[in-house]
Amino acid sequence: MIRGIRGATTVDQNEANMIVEATSELLYEMIQKNNIHADDVAHVIITVTEDLNATFPAKALREIEGWTYVPVMCMQEIPVPGSLEKCIRIMMTVQSDIEQNQIQHVYARNSVVLRPDLIK
């Protein structure tokens, strides 16, 4: 079965090292909580709010051993007035036997406000 695994996090400033570090933390938590292997990943989409442009957050994925061939794309979120600022979101599409309601979506830092119903 193909499943989507969501994650989000925030940074305090538009700085490359902060963006890569926060993205890396989020990716590792998503991978660990859902027992994801690179060969099971169809693709990863990473979005950022318009106030984050210091670097591509996909750099964090490229630093994970064994993930070289996983397709990843970065995009900008729709700039909805009043939405959460300095936010990085990830949608990972994977092959998994985990039931939909057992997927562990990860919301870190200030992003917990996005989906408090999914926080475990």
Secondary structure, DSSP 8 states (H G I E B T S, - for coil): -EEEEEEEEE-SS--HHHHHHHHHHHHHHHHHHHT--GGGEEEEEEEE-TT--SS-THHHHHTSTT-TTS-EEEEE----TT--SSEEEEEEEEE--S-GGG---EE-GGGGGT-GGG--
